[in-house]
Amino acid sequence: MAGERTKGSINKATGKVEEDLGKLTGDRSQQAKGKAKQIQGSAQQGVGNLQDAAKPR
């Protein structure tokens, strides 16, 4: 659904910011958290796409 895809996009963007902040400050933990959030966002987008594909037309 559009909601899941939107949440996924937000998580990916937030994760990218967190990862870049970690790179800037040299905080590997922050980088890893950001990368994980990006992966979560990608998964959410995939769920949204599957939900849309399963909708009756």
N, C-alpha and C positions, 0 to 999 in steps of 0.2 A: 504494500500500500504506500501511498505517497508519504504518509506519516513516518513509516519505518525508513524510507529512503531519505527523508529530510533529516531524521535523527542521525542516520548513518553519515550523511554529509557533514553535519555539525561535529560529530565525533571525529571524523577524519581531519577536519580543519583544526579543531582544538588539539588533536594529537600532534599535528604538524607543528603548531606553535610551541607545544610543550617540548617536542623533540629539538626544535631549533633553539629554544631557550636553554635546554640542557647542553647543546653543542657550544653555545655562546659562553656559558658559565663553566663548562668542563664537567658538568654533573651527569655522569653516565646513568645513574638511576633515573633521573628526569628524562633522559633520552629514551630509555627503555620503556618508561611509562607512556611517553608520547607515541612511540612506535606501537605499543600494545593498543592504545586507544585508536590509532589509525586502522589497525587490523579489525578491531571491534566494529568500527564504522563501516568498513568494507563488508563485513558479515551482515550488518544490519541492512545495508543497501541490497545485498543479495536476497535477504528474507523479503524485503519489500518487493523486489522484482518477482520473486516466486509467488507471493500473494497476488500480485497483479495478474500474473500469468494464469493462476488458478481460478480467477474470478470468472463467473459465467458472463458471456457476452450477450 
